[in-house]
């Protein structure tokens, strides 16, 4: 497995040093990570898709190992007995999302990321053992492992997309790049069986991404975040797991298909500005564009140079989005939910990484009330809302996390 790509080994080593020396600002940051100081819940069984409360009647498959998610912004129709046709409410997540597989899967990914970070930063053997058990359950064990595809993601019952949509690949946009980044930190400490099984799962998933039923649609010059994060998935998995030609083939189209199609010469992103959560979507898409640009660099493609059109447009996009994201400037487009405090820290860290502009992370940290310390860039990848998945048993559970607030993306 390749070394970390988003912030690189140096940033993670700096963070580890800050943890080891009990840097007070680092400790203050980590104190905000829910569950960071708590013991790893290794006595609990690993929760998988098989632990969902039920297989809902509208699921397009009865295979319990197949991931199924509900179209995020599609609400049951209160005027009809069967709730159809569904009502689309952009920017407002339907409560039906909680009845399908996205919450439990997101929490599993979050736990794996958190455990990998803890195992690396604290050389925590209990966290490593729990991480390996979780990886085996989700990716290796034939009894419980999730199928390596998203064929039935973002279903819209009552339509020709009742069995799934290509846009469902966005469900994994946030977690897989972070998971691969953090797994690199402890990869050599995992068992050969675990490493081989995880590698096989991701290579199979990559094969589905580039050859499956939705591949043609996803490889088009899409003018929004779906295409951006498709390139992130293909590029990150290909590079991390030795499928460099697959990654290069996709990323060679990144500038033309994504940057120049999505970002106007003035830096605006029209497809994201049309959304009711326009600032959230511009931030999300810009994070994806910067991450994918880093992947491009790994295969010899220059995206960020200020002397080329892609670099110019991305800098203008940053200039138009970042001040509003940090609360330094007014946003003049629709945003029906406030941007959560601290949401811009990762964007700021990536801006520094990709453009070598200094002082951006300090601005973001100040706006969120966070401290700055060596390794803060890597720390921006640690999920702040960690809840042990063993404590979560569905939307009716007493300690269920608020996985999908009203303004969640996509």
Secondary structure, DSSP 8 states (H G I E B T S, - for coil): -----SSHHHHHHHHHHHHHTT-HHHHHHHTTSTTTTS---TTS----GGGSS---TT-S---TTS-EEE-TTEE--TTSTT--S-EE-TT---GGGGGSSHHHHHHHHHHHHHHHHHHHHS--HHHHHHHHHHHIIIII-TTT---S--TEEEE-TTSTTTT--GGGGGGGTTHHHHHHHHHHHHGGGS-HHHHHHHHHHHHHHHHHHHHSTTHHHHTS--SSHHHHHHHHHHHHHHHHTT-HHHHHHHHTTHIIIIIHHHS-TTS--HHHHTSTBHHHHHHHHHHHHHHHHHHHHHTT-----TTSHHHHHHHHHHHHHHHHHTTSS---S-BSS---TTTTHHHHHHHHHHH--SSHHHHHHHHHT----TTHHHHTTS-TT---GGG--STTSTT----S-TT---
